[in-house]
Amino acid sequence: MRYLVILKVNAQPDGPPPADLMEAIFKLGQEATEAGALLDNSGLAPSSEGARVEVSGGRLAVSDGPFAEAKELISYALYEVRSKEEAVEWTTRFLKLHRDLWPGWEGESDVLRLFGPEDFAPPA
């Protein structure tokens, strides 16, 4: 099963992330890749560099960012794992690094299962 994990920041101290946090994130990413769990990950540019495409009332609208969300989306990870619990475990480890190595940082992640071919198989 594939899971998309979206990282959202609620609050963070001024300045860049600590070097030891970045090193720990790199090591965790290597471990997840070597385990065959991590397929892809990357940071996301600020919403000011994006756009929103919306259908409402039968009309199509495109709006440029930034978007007034309370939480800024900052990165994603794509996992191939055996269960939701395994995806949650990798995500928990990632967030624990932030908690332990960047005092004052607050955030959350959504762990979302992606549909696969098995979800659309014709009935037997």
Secondary structure, DSSP 8 states (H G I E B T S, - for coil): -EEEEEEEEEE--SSS--HHHHHHHHHHHHHHHHTT-EEEEEE---GGG-EEEEEETTEEEEEES----SSEEEEEEEEE-SSHHHHHHHHHHHHHHHHHHSTT-EEEEEEEEE--GGGG----
